[in-house]
Amino acid sequence: MNKTITTKYYCHRSGVFKSKGKGECALKITGSCKIDQCCPFFIRTVAGLINIDGTYCKTHFGHQNEIRYLPIPTIVQETIAGIPIFIFEICSY
Ligand SMILES: [Zn+2]
């Protein structure tokens, strides 16, 4: 039996901002990362015992790739700011 694990990753900027609070706290200065519409970017992986297959849509829509909206610690954002970003494409067979 070939058991596989399928995982799908979506763009974290996709979707509509929903406040979790009761309006008592101001929204952070940078605002929400959500773009109030869908971004088609996704990566789907199917992991088997021997290999991992991947399919993806690498197109982002409705936003730029801005470091300030990446869900990573501020110190890491400051470290990578200004460094050229190399994008490694995932091969799909
Ligand atoms: Zn996106």
PDB file of the backbone (N, CA, C, O) and the ligand in Angstrom, with CONECT records:
HET     ZN  A 101       1
ATOM      1  N   MET A   1       0.838  -1.185   0.000  1.00  0.00           N
ATOM      2  CA  MET A   1       0.000   0.000   0.000  1.00  0.00           C
ATOM      3  C   MET A   1       0.882   1.247   0.000  1.00  0.00           C
ATOM      4  O   MET A   1       1.757   1.391   0.854  1.00  0.00           O
ATOM      5  N   ASN A   2       0.653   2.141  -0.950  1.00  0.00           N
ATOM      6  CA  ASN A   2       1.410   3.380  -1.041  1.00  0.00           C
ATOM      7  C   ASN A   2       0.671   4.503  -0.329  1.00  0.00           C
ATOM      8  O   ASN A   2      -0.267   5.093  -0.864  1.00  0.00           O
ATOM      9  N   LYS A   3       1.105   4.776   0.860  1.00  0.00           N
ATOM     10  CA  LYS A   3       0.472   5.852   1.622  1.00  0.00           C
ATOM     11  C   LYS A   3       1.166   7.168   1.271  1.00  0.00           C
ATOM     12  O   LYS A   3       2.395   7.244   1.257  1.00  0.00           O
ATOM     13  N   THR A   4       0.384   8.189   0.992  1.00  0.00           N
ATOM     14  CA  THR A   4       0.935   9.506   0.682  1.00  0.00           C
ATOM     15  C   THR A   4       0.305  10.555   1.600  1.00  0.00           C
ATOM     16  O   THR A   4      -0.793  10.381   2.128  1.00  0.00           O
ATOM     17  N   ILE A   5       1.038  11.631   1.762  1.00  0.00           N
ATOM     18  CA  ILE A   5       0.528  12.765   2.539  1.00  0.00           C
ATOM     19  C   ILE A   5       0.488  13.974   1.618  1.00  0.00           C
ATOM     20  O   ILE A   5       1.518  14.409   1.103  1.00  0.00           O
ATOM     21  N   THR A   6      -0.691  14.506   1.420  1.00  0.00           N
ATOM     22  CA  THR A   6      -0.871  15.674   0.558  1.00  0.00           C
ATOM     23  C   THR A   6      -0.990  16.931   1.414  1.00  0.00           C
ATOM     24  O   THR A   6      -1.760  16.988   2.373  1.00  0.00           O
ATOM     25  N   THR A   7      -0.209  17.923   1.040  1.00  0.00           N
ATOM     26  CA  THR A   7      -0.231  19.195   1.763  1.00  0.00           C
ATOM     27  C   THR A   7      -0.375  20.313   0.751  1.00  0.00           C
ATOM     28  O   THR A   7       0.271  20.296  -0.297  1.00  0.00           O
ATOM     29  N   LYS A   8      -1.215  21.280   1.057  1.00  0.00           N
ATOM     30  CA  LYS A   8      -1.405  22.405   0.164  1.00  0.00           C
ATOM     31  C   LYS A   8      -1.114  23.692   0.929  1.00  0.00           C
ATOM     32  O   LYS A   8      -1.622  23.910   2.029  1.00  0.00           O
ATOM     33  N   TYR A   9      -0.285  24.536   0.323  1.00  0.00           N
ATOM     34  CA  TYR A   9       0.091  25.809   0.919  1.00  0.00           C
ATOM     35  C   TYR A   9      -0.496  26.928   0.075  1.00  0.00           C
ATOM     36  O   TYR A   9      -0.404  26.914  -1.152  1.00  0.00           O
ATOM     37  N   TYR A  10      -1.096  27.890   0.747  1.00  0.00           N
ATOM     38  CA  TYR A  10      -1.681  29.035   0.059  1.00  0.00           C
ATOM     39  C   TYR A  10      -0.924  30.298   0.433  1.00  0.00           C
ATOM     40  O   TYR A  10      -0.199  30.333   1.428  1.00  0.00           O
ATOM     41  N   CYS A  11      -1.099  31.321  -0.365  1.00  0.00           N
ATOM     42  CA  CYS A  11      -0.480  32.618  -0.081  1.00  0.00           C
ATOM     43  C   CYS A  11      -1.093  33.203   1.189  1.00  0.00           C
ATOM     44  O   CYS A  11      -2.315  33.247   1.331  1.00  0.00           O
ATOM     45  N   HIS A  12      -0.241  33.651   2.110  1.00  0.00           N
ATOM     46  CA  HIS A  12      -0.749  34.186   3.372  1.00  0.00           C
ATOM     47  C   HIS A  12      -1.384  35.568   3.206  1.00  0.00           C
ATOM     48  O   HIS A  12      -2.008  36.080   4.136  1.00  0.00           O
ATOM     49  N   ARG A  13      -1.224  36.179   2.010  1.00  0.00           N
ATOM     50  CA  ARG A  13      -1.835  37.494   1.767  1.00  0.00           C
ATOM     51  C   ARG A  13      -3.257  37.346   1.222  1.00  0.00           C
ATOM     52  O   ARG A  13      -4.006  38.321   1.181  1.00  0.00           O
ATOM     53  N   SER A  14      -3.631  36.145   0.807  1.00  0.00           N
ATOM     54  CA  SER A  14      -4.946  35.917   0.233  1.00  0.00           C
ATOM     55  C   SER A  14      -6.023  35.979   1.308  1.00  0.00           C
ATOM     56  O   SER A  14      -5.832  35.484   2.419  1.00  0.00           O
ATOM     57  N   GLY A  15      -7.154  36.590   0.970  1.00  0.00           N
ATOM     58  CA  GLY A  15      -8.279  36.585   1.888  1.00  0.00           C
ATOM     59  C   GLY A  15      -8.660  37.961   2.384  1.00  0.00           C
ATOM     60  O   GLY A  15      -8.092  38.981   1.994  1.00  0.00           O
ATOM     61  N   VAL A  16      -9.645  37.943   3.259  1.00  0.00           N
ATOM     62  CA  VAL A  16     -10.220  39.174   3.792  1.00  0.00           C
ATOM     63  C   VAL A  16      -9.808  39.323   5.249  1.00  0.00           C
ATOM     64  O   VAL A  16      -9.831  38.354   6.008  1.00  0.00           O
ATOM     65  N   PHE A  17      -9.429  40.546   5.640  1.00  0.00           N
ATOM     66  CA  PHE A  17      -9.056  40.811   7.024  1.00  0.00           C
ATOM     67  C   PHE A  17     -10.278  40.702   7.918  1.00  0.00           C
ATOM     68  O   PHE A  17     -11.311  41.318   7.659  1.00  0.00           O
ATOM     69  N   LYS A  18     -10.146  39.904   8.981  1.00  0.00           N
ATOM     70  CA  LYS A  18     -11.218  39.779   9.970  1.00  0.00           C
ATOM     71  C   LYS A  18     -10.627  40.106  11.326  1.00  0.00           C
ATOM     72  O   LYS A  18      -9.705  39.438  11.793  1.00  0.00           O
ATOM     73  N   SER A  19     -11.158  41.124  11.945  1.00  0.00           N
ATOM     74  CA  SER A  19     -10.666  41.515  13.256  1.00  0.00           C
ATOM     75  C   SER A  19     -11.056  40.468  14.286  1.00  0.00           C
ATOM     76  O   SER A  19     -12.208  40.036  14.337  1.00  0.00           O
ATOM     77  N   LYS A  20     -10.088  40.059  15.112  1.00  0.00           N
ATOM     78  CA  LYS A  20     -10.356  39.083  16.164  1.00  0.00           C
ATOM     79  C   LYS A  20     -10.758  39.775  17.464  1.00  0.00           C
ATOM     80  O   LYS A  20     -11.270  39.142  18.387  1.00  0.00           O
ATOM     81  N   GLY A  21     -10.518  41.083  17.519  1.00  0.00           N
ATOM     82  CA  GLY A  21     -10.808  41.819  18.739  1.00  0.00           C
ATOM     83  C   GLY A  21     -12.176  42.464  18.709  1.00  0.00           C
ATOM     84  O   GLY A  21     -12.980  42.238  17.805  1.00  0.00           O
ATOM     85  N   LYS A  22     -12.412  43.276  19.731  1.00  0.00           N
ATOM     86  CA  LYS A  22     -13.683  43.987  19.837  1.00  0.00           C
ATOM     87  C   LYS A  22     -13.517  45.461  19.495  1.00  0.00           C
ATOM     88  O   LYS A  22     -14.339  46.293  19.880  1.00  0.00           O
ATOM     89  N   GLY A  23     -12.447  45.778  18.769  1.00  0.00           N
ATOM     90  CA  GLY A  23     -12.221  47.153  18.369  1.00  0.00           C
ATOM     91  C   GLY A  23     -11.575  47.996  19.439  1.00  0.00           C
ATOM     92  O   GLY A  23     -11.533  49.220  19.310  1.00  0.00           O
ATOM     93  N   GLU A  24     -11.062  47.372  20.510  1.00  0.00           N
ATOM     94  CA  GLU A  24     -10.467  48.128  21.610  1.00  0.00           C
ATOM     95  C   GLU A  24      -9.007  48.480  21.332  1.00  0.00           C
ATOM     96  O   GLU A  24      -8.485  49.436  21.905  1.00  0.00           O
ATOM     97  N   CYS A  25      -8.349  47.729  20.472  1.00  0.00           N
ATOM     98  CA  CYS A  25      -6.949  47.993  20.155  1.00  0.00           C
ATOM     99  C   CYS A  25      -6.849  48.457  18.706  1.00  0.00           C
ATOM    100  O   CYS A  25      -7.577  48.000  17.825  1.00  0.00           O
ATOM    101  N   ALA A  26      -5.923  49.377  18.498  1.00  0.00           N
ATOM    102  CA  ALA A  26      -5.710  49.871  17.145  1.00  0.00           C
ATOM    103  C   ALA A  26      -5.006  48.803  16.316  1.00  0.00           C
ATOM    104  O   ALA A  26      -4.213  48.018  16.838  1.00  0.00           O
ATOM    105  N   LEU A  27      -5.301  48.782  15.037  1.00  0.00           N
ATOM    106  CA  LEU A  27      -4.619  47.871  14.122  1.00  0.00           C
ATOM    107  C   LEU A  27      -3.155  48.269  14.043  1.00  0.00           C
ATOM    108  O   LEU A  27      -2.827  49.455  14.097  1.00  0.00           O
ATOM    109  N   LYS A  28      -2.273  47.283  13.915  1.00  0.00           N
ATOM    110  CA  LYS A  28      -0.846  47.590  13.862  1.00  0.00           C
ATOM    111  C   LYS A  28      -0.537  48.554  12.725  1.00  0.00           C
ATOM    112  O   LYS A  28      -1.289  48.649  11.754  1.00  0.00           O
ATOM    113  N   ILE A  29       0.557  49.255  12.853  1.00  0.00           N
ATOM    114  CA  ILE A  29       0.906  50.323  11.917  1.00  0.00           C
ATOM    115  C   ILE A  29       0.965  49.837  10.472  1.00  0.00           C
ATOM    116  O   ILE A  29       0.523  50.536   9.561  1.00  0.00           O
ATOM    117  N   THR A  30       1.508  48.650  10.266  1.00  0.00           N
ATOM    118  CA  THR A  30       1.640  48.137   8.905  1.00  0.00           C
ATOM    119  C   THR A  30       0.307  47.682   8.324  1.00  0.00           C
ATOM    120  O   THR A  30       0.217  47.398   7.130  1.00  0.00           O
ATOM    121  N   GLY A  31      -0.719  47.612   9.150  1.00  0.00           N
ATOM    122  CA  GLY A  31      -2.018  47.153   8.679  1.00  0.00           C
ATOM    123  C   GLY A  31      -2.046  45.644   8.522  1.00  0.00           C
ATOM    124  O   GLY A  31      -1.060  44.961   8.799  1.00  0.00           O
ATOM    125  N   SER A  32      -3.169  45.136   8.083  1.00  0.00           N
ATOM    126  CA  SER A  32      -3.303  43.703   7.863  1.00  0.00           C
ATOM    127  C   SER A  32      -2.549  43.295   6.603  1.00  0.00           C
ATOM    128  O   SER A  32      -2.436  44.074   5.657  1.00  0.00           O
ATOM    129  N   CYS A  33      -2.038  42.078   6.598  1.00  0.00           N
ATOM    130  CA  CYS A  33      -1.369  41.577   5.388  1.00  0.00           C
ATOM    131  C   CYS A  33      -2.392  41.105   4.361  1.00  0.00           C
ATOM    132  O   CYS A  33      -2.049  40.893   3.198  1.00  0.00           O
ATOM    133  N   LYS A  34      -3.634  40.940   4.777  1.00  0.00           N
ATOM    134  CA  LYS A  34      -4.666  40.440   3.860  1.00  0.00           C
ATOM    135  C   LYS A  34      -5.009  41.489   2.806  1.00  0.00           C
ATOM    136  O   LYS A  34      -5.066  42.683   3.100  1.00  0.00           O
ATOM    137  N   ILE A  35      -5.237  41.030   1.573  1.00  0.00           N
ATOM    138  CA  ILE A  35      -5.467  41.943   0.454  1.00  0.00           C
ATOM    139  C   ILE A  35      -6.942  42.069   0.084  1.00  0.00           C
ATOM    140  O   ILE A  35      -7.276  42.723  -0.904  1.00  0.00           O
ATOM    141  N   ASP A  36      -7.814  41.460   0.855  1.00  0.00           N
ATOM    142  CA  ASP A  36      -9.269  41.515   0.630  1.00  0.00           C
ATOM    143  C   ASP A  36      -9.687  40.935  -0.718  1.00  0.00           C
ATOM    144  O   ASP A  36     -10.714  41.327  -1.273  1.00  0.00           O
ATOM    145  N   GLN A  37      -8.912  40.025  -1.234  1.00  0.00           N
ATOM    146  CA  GLN A  37      -9.268  39.273  -2.435  1.00  0.00           C
ATOM    147  C   GLN A  37      -8.420  38.003  -2.465  1.00  0.00           C
ATOM    148  O   GLN A  37      -7.534  37.822  -1.629  1.00  0.00           O
ATOM    149  N   CYS A  38      -8.687  37.143  -3.410  1.00  0.00           N
ATOM    150  CA  CYS A  38      -7.951  35.886  -3.490  1.00  0.00           C
ATOM    151  C   CYS A  38      -6.676  36.051  -4.303  1.00  0.00           C
ATOM    152  O   CYS A  38      -6.666  36.720  -5.337  1.00  0.00           O
ATOM    153  N   CYS A  39      -5.602  35.435  -3.824  1.00  0.00           N
ATOM    154  CA  CYS A  39      -4.351  35.342  -4.565  1.00  0.00           C
ATOM    155  C   CYS A  39      -4.244  33.883  -5.020  1.00  0.00           C
ATOM    156  O   CYS A  39      -4.395  32.975  -4.203  1.00  0.00           O
ATOM    157  N   PRO A  40      -3.988  33.649  -6.304  1.00  0.00           N
ATOM    158  CA  PRO A  40      -4.009  32.273  -6.819  1.00  0.00           C
ATOM    159  C   PRO A  40      -2.786  31.424  -6.466  1.00  0.00           C
ATOM    160  O   PRO A  40      -2.787  30.221  -6.730  1.00  0.00           O
ATOM    161  N   PHE A  41      -1.757  32.009  -5.883  1.00  0.00           N
ATOM    162  CA  PHE A  41      -0.530  31.264  -5.597  1.00  0.00           C
ATOM    163  C   PHE A  41      -0.828  30.068  -4.680  1.00  0.00           C
ATOM    164  O   PHE A  41      -1.543  30.199  -3.687  1.00  0.00           O
ATOM    165  N   PHE A  42      -0.274  28.915  -5.025  1.00  0.00           N
ATOM    166  CA  PHE A  42      -0.353  27.760  -4.128  1.00  0.00           C
ATOM    167  C   PHE A  42       0.785  26.799  -4.455  1.00  0.00           C
ATOM    168  O   PHE A  42       1.348  26.828  -5.549  1.00  0.00           O
ATOM    169  N   ILE A  43       1.103  25.969  -3.507  1.00  0.00           N
ATOM    170  CA  ILE A  43       2.015  24.841  -3.716  1.00  0.00           C
ATOM    171  C   ILE A  43       1.322  23.620  -3.127  1.00  0.00           C
ATOM    172  O   ILE A  43       0.856  23.643  -1.988  1.00  0.00           O
ATOM    173  N   ARG A  44       1.261  22.559  -3.916  1.00  0.00           N
ATOM    174  CA  ARG A  44       0.657  21.316  -3.454  1.00  0.00           C
ATOM    175  C   ARG A  44       1.719  20.235  -3.518  1.00  0.00           C
ATOM    176  O   ARG A  44       2.322  20.008  -4.567  1.00  0.00           O
ATOM    177  N   THR A  45       1.944  19.578  -2.413  1.00  0.00           N
ATOM    178  CA  THR A  45       2.933  18.504  -2.383  1.00  0.00           C
ATOM    179  C   THR A  45       2.250  17.187  -2.037  1.00  0.00           C
ATOM    180  O   THR A  45       1.319  17.134  -1.233  1.00  0.00           O
ATOM    181  N   VAL A  46       2.740  16.128  -2.670  1.00  0.00           N
ATOM    182  CA  VAL A  46       2.276  14.780  -2.352  1.00  0.00           C
ATOM    183  C   VAL A  46       3.523  13.987  -1.970  1.00  0.00           C
ATOM    184  O   VAL A  46       4.349  13.657  -2.820  1.00  0.00           O
ATOM    185  N   ALA A  47       3.642  13.691  -0.691  1.00  0.00           N
ATOM    186  CA  ALA A  47       4.829  13.012  -0.175  1.00  0.00           C
ATOM    187  C   ALA A  47       4.556  11.525  -0.034  1.00  0.00           C
ATOM    188  O   ALA A  47       3.629  11.107   0.660  1.00  0.00           O
ATOM    189  N   GLY A  48       5.383  10.736  -0.707  1.00  0.00           N
ATOM    190  CA  GLY A  48       5.312   9.293  -0.575  1.00  0.00           C
ATOM    191  C   GLY A  48       6.496   8.797   0.218  1.00  0.00           C
ATOM    192  O   GLY A  48       7.204   9.590   0.839  1.00  0.00           O
ATOM    193  N   LEU A  49       6.720   7.499   0.207  1.00  0.00           N
ATOM    194  CA  LEU A  49       7.834   6.935   0.948  1.00  0.00           C
ATOM    195  C   LEU A  49       9.163   7.224   0.270  1.00  0.00           C
ATOM    196  O   LEU A  49      10.189   7.333   0.941  1.00  0.00           O
ATOM    197  N   ILE A  50       9.158   7.350  -1.056  1.00  0.00           N
ATOM    198  CA  ILE A  50      10.406   7.502  -1.798  1.00  0.00           C
ATOM    199  C   ILE A  50      10.612   8.911  -2.325  1.00  0.00           C
ATOM    200  O   ILE A  50      11.742   9.400  -2.346  1.00  0.00           O
ATOM    201  N   ASN A  51       9.548   9.571  -2.749  1.00  0.00           N
ATOM    202  CA  ASN A  51       9.717  10.891  -3.349  1.00  0.00           C
ATOM    203  C   ASN A  51       8.582  11.826  -2.975  1.00  0.00           C
ATOM    204  O   ASN A  51       7.589  11.430  -2.364  1.00  0.00           O
ATOM    205  N   ILE A  52       8.764  13.077  -3.362  1.00  0.00           N
ATOM    206  CA  ILE A  52       7.737  14.100  -3.158  1.00  0.00           C
ATOM    207  C   ILE A  52       7.449  14.736  -4.509  1.00  0.00           C
ATOM    208  O   ILE A  52       8.363  15.204  -5.188  1.00  0.00           O
ATOM    209  N   ASP A  53       6.188  14.755  -4.898  1.00  0.00           N
ATOM    210  CA  ASP A  53       5.770  15.427  -6.122  1.00  0.00           C
ATOM    211  C   ASP A  53       5.175  16.774  -5.742  1.00  0.00           C
ATOM    212  O   ASP A  53       4.521  16.915  -4.708  1.00  0.00           O
ATOM    213  N   GLY A  54       5.413  17.754  -6.596  1.00  0.00           N
ATOM    214  CA  GLY A  54       4.884  19.073  -6.317  1.00  0.00           C
ATOM    215  C   GLY A  54       4.251  19.702  -7.528  1.00  0.00           C
ATOM    216  O   GLY A  54       4.743  19.552  -8.647  1.00  0.00           O
ATOM    217  N   THR A  55       3.166  20.402  -7.311  1.00  0.00           N
ATOM    218  CA  THR A  55       2.561  21.234  -8.345  1.00  0.00           C
ATOM    219  C   THR A  55       2.354  22.607  -7.728  1.00  0.00           C
ATOM    220  O   THR A  55       2.206  22.740  -6.513  1.00  0.00           O
ATOM    221  N   TYR A  56       2.346  23.621  -8.572  1.00  0.00           N
ATOM    222  CA  TYR A  56       2.243  24.957  -8.018  1.00  0.00           C
ATOM    223  C   TYR A  56       1.697  25.936  -9.036  1.00  0.00           C
ATOM    224  O   TYR A  56       1.726  25.688 -10.241  1.00  0.00           O
ATOM    225  N   CYS A  57       1.205  27.035  -8.537  1.00  0.00           N
ATOM    226  CA  CYS A  57       0.893  28.221  -9.341  1.00  0.00           C
ATOM    227  C   CYS A  57       1.749  29.316  -8.736  1.00  0.00           C
ATOM    228  O   CYS A  57       1.522  29.714  -7.593  1.00  0.00           O
ATOM    229  N   LYS A  58       2.720  29.808  -9.472  1.00  0.00           N
ATOM    230  CA  LYS A  58       3.663  30.767  -8.892  1.00  0.00           C
ATOM    231  C   LYS A  58       3.239  32.216  -9.079  1.00  0.00           C
ATOM    232  O   LYS A  58       3.995  33.133  -8.756  1.00  0.00           O
ATOM    233  N   THR A  59       2.052  32.422  -9.590  1.00  0.00           N
ATOM    234  CA  THR A  59       1.575  33.778  -9.826  1.00  0.00           C
ATOM    235  C   THR A  59       0.894  34.343  -8.582  1.00  0.00           C
ATOM    236  O   THR A  59      -0.064  33.770  -8.062  1.00  0.00           O
ATOM    237  N   HIS A  60       1.405  35.470  -8.121  1.00  0.00           N
ATOM    238  CA  HIS A  60       0.717  36.217  -7.075  1.00  0.00           C
ATOM    239  C   HIS A  60      -0.131  37.271  -7.766  1.00  0.00           C
ATOM    240  O   HIS A  60       0.248  37.781  -8.821  1.00  0.00           O
ATOM    241  N   PHE A  61      -1.269  37.598  -7.185  1.00  0.00           N
ATOM    242  CA  PHE A  61      -2.150  38.587  -7.784  1.00  0.00           C
ATOM    243  C   PHE A  61      -2.660  39.531  -6.692  1.00  0.00           C
ATOM    244  O   PHE A  61      -3.113  39.097  -5.633  1.00  0.00           O
ATOM    245  N   GLY A  62      -2.576  40.812  -6.975  1.00  0.00           N
ATOM    246  CA  GLY A  62      -3.141  41.800  -6.054  1.00  0.00           C
ATOM    247  C   GLY A  62      -2.184  42.310  -5.001  1.00  0.00           C
ATOM    248  O   GLY A  62      -2.577  43.100  -4.142  1.00  0.00           O
ATOM    249  N   HIS A  63      -0.926  41.872  -5.046  1.00  0.00           N
ATOM    250  CA  HIS A  63       0.037  42.381  -4.073  1.00  0.00           C
ATOM    251  C   HIS A  63       1.449  42.124  -4.577  1.00  0.00           C
ATOM    252  O   HIS A  63       1.669  41.304  -5.468  1.00  0.00           O
ATOM    253  N   GLN A  64       2.384  42.830  -3.997  1.00  0.00           N
ATOM    254  CA  GLN A  64       3.802  42.628  -4.249  1.00  0.00           C
ATOM    255  C   GLN A  64       4.349  41.736  -3.138  1.00  0.00           C
ATOM    256  O   GLN A  64       3.696  41.542  -2.112  1.00  0.00           O
ATOM    257  N   ASN A  65       5.539  41.200  -3.344  1.00  0.00           N
ATOM    258  CA  ASN A  65       6.197  40.432  -2.290  1.00  0.00           C
ATOM    259  C   ASN A  65       6.968  41.405  -1.402  1.00  0.00           C
ATOM    260  O   ASN A  65       8.108  41.761  -1.697  1.00  0.00           O
ATOM    261  N   GLU A  66       6.335  41.824  -0.323  1.00  0.00           N
ATOM    262  CA  GLU A  66       6.925  42.801   0.583  1.00  0.00           C
ATOM    263  C   GLU A  66       7.397  42.106   1.860  1.00  0.00           C
ATOM    264  O   GLU A  66       6.654  41.367   2.506  1.00  0.00           O
ATOM    265  N   ILE A  67       8.651  42.370   2.197  1.00  0.00           N
ATOM    266  CA  ILE A  67       9.251  41.721   3.353  1.00  0.00           C
ATOM    267  C   ILE A  67       8.483  42.026   4.633  1.00  0.00           C
ATOM    268  O   ILE A  67       8.363  41.165   5.505  1.00  0.00           O
ATOM    269  N   ARG A  68       7.961  43.251   4.752  1.00  0.00           N
ATOM    270  CA  ARG A  68       7.287  43.636   6.002  1.00  0.00           C
ATOM    271  C   ARG A  68       6.043  42.798   6.290  1.00  0.00           C
ATOM    272  O   ARG A  68       5.571  42.767   7.426  1.00  0.00           O
ATOM    273  N   TYR A  69       5.510  42.122   5.279  1.00  0.00           N
ATOM    274  CA  TYR A  69       4.323  41.299   5.511  1.00  0.00           C
ATOM    275  C   TYR A  69       4.639  39.818   5.672  1.00  0.00           C
ATOM    276  O   TYR A  69       3.731  39.010   5.868  1.00  0.00           O
ATOM    277  N   LEU A  70       5.921  39.449   5.590  1.00  0.00           N
ATOM    278  CA  LEU A  70       6.267  38.041   5.777  1.00  0.00           C
ATOM    279  C   LEU A  70       6.080  37.656   7.243  1.00  0.00           C
ATOM    280  O   LEU A  70       6.472  38.409   8.134  1.00  0.00           O
ATOM    281  N   PRO A  71       5.488  36.502   7.498  1.00  0.00           N
ATOM    282  CA  PRO A  71       5.247  36.084   8.881  1.00  0.00           C
ATOM    283  C   PRO A  71       6.514  35.531   9.531  1.00  0.00           C
ATOM    284  O   PRO A  71       6.570  34.362   9.913  1.00  0.00           O
ATOM    285  N   ILE A  72       7.523  36.382   9.649  1.00  0.00           N
ATOM    286  CA  ILE A  72       8.795  36.009  10.259  1.00  0.00           C
ATOM    287  C   ILE A  72       9.189  37.101  11.254  1.00  0.00           C
ATOM    288  O   ILE A  72       8.700  38.226  11.152  1.00  0.00           O
ATOM    289  N   PRO A  73      10.062  36.791  12.213  1.00  0.00           N
ATOM    290  CA  PRO A  73      10.460  37.793  13.204  1.00  0.00           C
ATOM    291  C   PRO A  73      11.086  39.034  12.552  1.00  0.00           C
ATOM    292  O   PRO A  73      11.717  38.941  11.499  1.00  0.00           O
ATOM    293  N   THR A  74      10.903  40.182  13.186  1.00  0.00           N
ATOM    294  CA  THR A  74      11.412  41.448  12.660  1.00  0.00           C
ATOM    295  C   THR A  74      12.915  41.406  12.420  1.00  0.00           C
ATOM    296  O   THR A  74      13.391  41.946  11.422  1.00  0.00           O
ATOM    297  N   ILE A  75      13.672  40.776  13.313  1.00  0.00           N
ATOM    298  CA  ILE A  75      15.120  40.708  13.152  1.00  0.00           C
ATOM    299  C   ILE A  75      15.492  39.973  11.868  1.00  0.00           C
ATOM    300  O   ILE A  75      16.471  40.329  11.212  1.00  0.00           O
ATOM    301  N   VAL A  76      14.727  38.960  11.511  1.00  0.00           N
ATOM    302  CA  VAL A  76      14.986  38.229  10.265  1.00  0.00           C
ATOM    303  C   VAL A  76      14.613  39.101   9.072  1.00  0.00           C
ATOM    304  O   VAL A  76      15.311  39.101   8.058  1.00  0.00           O
ATOM    305  N   GLN A  77      13.512  39.845   9.189  1.00  0.00           N
ATOM    306  CA  GLN A  77      13.120  40.762   8.110  1.00  0.00           C
ATOM    307  C   GLN A  77      14.224  41.772   7.849  1.00  0.00           C
ATOM    308  O   GLN A  77      14.563  42.050   6.699  1.00  0.00           O
ATOM    309  N   GLU A  78      14.793  42.330   8.939  1.00  0.00           N
ATOM    310  CA  GLU A  78      15.851  43.330   8.797  1.00  0.00           C
ATOM    311  C   GLU A  78      17.109  42.708   8.198  1.00  0.00           C
ATOM    312  O   GLU A  78      17.836  43.362   7.452  1.00  0.00           O
ATOM    313  N   THR A  79      17.360  41.452   8.525  1.00  0.00           N
ATOM    314  CA  THR A  79      18.554  40.768   8.026  1.00  0.00           C
ATOM    315  C   THR A  79      18.472  40.515   6.521  1.00  0.00           C
ATOM    316  O   THR A  79      19.463  40.671   5.807  1.00  0.00           O
ATOM    317  N   ILE A  80      17.302  40.130   6.050  1.00  0.00           N
ATOM    318  CA  ILE A  80      17.174  39.767   4.640  1.00  0.00           C
ATOM    319  C   ILE A  80      16.801  40.943   3.752  1.00  0.00           C
ATOM    320  O   ILE A  80      16.852  40.832   2.527  1.00  0.00           O
ATOM    321  N   ALA A  81      16.424  42.081   4.359  1.00  0.00           N
ATOM    322  CA  ALA A  81      16.062  43.258   3.565  1.00  0.00           C
ATOM    323  C   ALA A  81      17.257  43.695   2.723  1.00  0.00           C
ATOM    324  O   ALA A  81      18.359  43.854   3.248  1.00  0.00           O
ATOM    325  N   GLY A  82      17.053  43.886   1.454  1.00  0.00           N
ATOM    326  CA  GLY A  82      18.115  44.342   0.577  1.00  0.00           C
ATOM    327  C   GLY A  82      18.919  43.228  -0.053  1.00  0.00           C
ATOM    328  O   GLY A  82      19.698  43.469  -0.975  1.00  0.00           O
ATOM    329  N   ILE A  83      18.740  42.012   0.429  1.00  0.00           N
ATOM    330  CA  ILE A  83      19.449  40.876  -0.162  1.00  0.00           C
ATOM    331  C   ILE A  83      18.629  40.372  -1.338  1.00  0.00           C
ATOM    332  O   ILE A  83      17.428  40.136  -1.200  1.00  0.00           O
ATOM    333  N   PRO A  84      19.262  40.204  -2.495  1.00  0.00           N
ATOM    334  CA  PRO A  84      18.502  39.690  -3.641  1.00  0.00           C
ATOM    335  C   PRO A  84      17.824  38.358  -3.314  1.00  0.00           C
ATOM    336  O   PRO A  84      18.409  37.479  -2.682  1.00  0.00           O
ATOM    337  N   ILE A  85      16.617  38.241  -3.747  1.00  0.00           N
ATOM    338  CA  ILE A  85      15.852  37.028  -3.474  1.00  0.00           C
ATOM    339  C   ILE A  85      15.973  36.084  -4.663  1.00  0.00           C
ATOM    340  O   ILE A  85      15.661  36.444  -5.798  1.00  0.00           O
ATOM    341  N   PHE A  86      16.420  34.905  -4.386  1.00  0.00           N
ATOM    342  CA  PHE A  86      16.514  33.881  -5.415  1.00  0.00           C
ATOM    343  C   PHE A  86      15.348  32.921  -5.220  1.00  0.00           C
ATOM    344  O   PHE A  86      15.150  32.361  -4.142  1.00  0.00           O
ATOM    345  N   ILE A  87      14.610  32.753  -6.258  1.00  0.00           N
ATOM    346  CA  ILE A  87      13.451  31.873  -6.178  1.00  0.00           C
ATOM    347  C   ILE A  87      13.782  30.552  -6.829  1.00  0.00           C
ATOM    348  O   ILE A  87      14.122  30.498  -8.011  1.00  0.00           O
ATOM    349  N   PHE A  88      13.686  29.509  -6.073  1.00  0.00           N
ATOM    350  CA  PHE A  88      13.937  28.186  -6.594  1.00  0.00           C
ATOM    351  C   PHE A  88      12.605  27.571  -6.993  1.00  0.00           C
ATOM    352  O   PHE A  88      11.710  27.398  -6.165  1.00  0.00           O
ATOM    353  N   GLU A  89      12.493  27.252  -8.243  1.00  0.00           N
ATOM    354  CA  GLU A  89      11.246  26.690  -8.722  1.00  0.00           C
ATOM    355  C   GLU A  89      11.193  25.204  -8.402  1.00  0.00           C
ATOM    356  O   GLU A  89      12.192  24.491  -8.489  1.00  0.00           O
ATOM    357  N   ILE A  90      10.044  24.777  -8.044  1.00  0.00           N
ATOM    358  CA  ILE A  90       9.834  23.372  -7.741  1.00  0.00           C
ATOM    359  C   ILE A  90       9.465  22.664  -9.027  1.00  0.00           C
ATOM    360  O   ILE A  90       8.537  23.069  -9.728  1.00  0.00           O
ATOM    361  N   CYS A  91      10.182  21.625  -9.327  1.00  0.00           N
ATOM    362  CA  CYS A  91       9.923  20.875 -10.551  1.00  0.00           C
ATOM    363  C   CYS A  91       8.719  19.964 -10.348  1.00  0.00           C
ATOM    364  O   CYS A  91       8.574  19.322  -9.308  1.00  0.00           O
ATOM    365  N   SER A  92       7.884  19.923 -11.334  1.00  0.00           N
ATOM    366  CA  SER A  92       6.722  19.077 -11.298  1.00  0.00           C
ATOM    367  C   SER A  92       6.843  18.042 -12.408  1.00  0.00           C
ATOM    368  O   SER A  92       6.993  18.383 -13.582  1.00  0.00           O
ATOM    369  N   TYR A  93       6.778  16.821 -12.035  1.00  0.00           N
ATOM    370  CA  TYR A  93       6.906  15.741 -13.017  1.00  0.00           C
ATOM    371  C   TYR A  93       5.585  15.072 -13.245  1.00  0.00           C
ATOM    372  O   TYR A  93       5.495  14.137 -14.041  1.00  0.00           O
TER     373      TYR A  93
HETATM  374 ZN    ZN A 101       0.072  36.028  -3.082  1.00  0.00          ZN2+
END
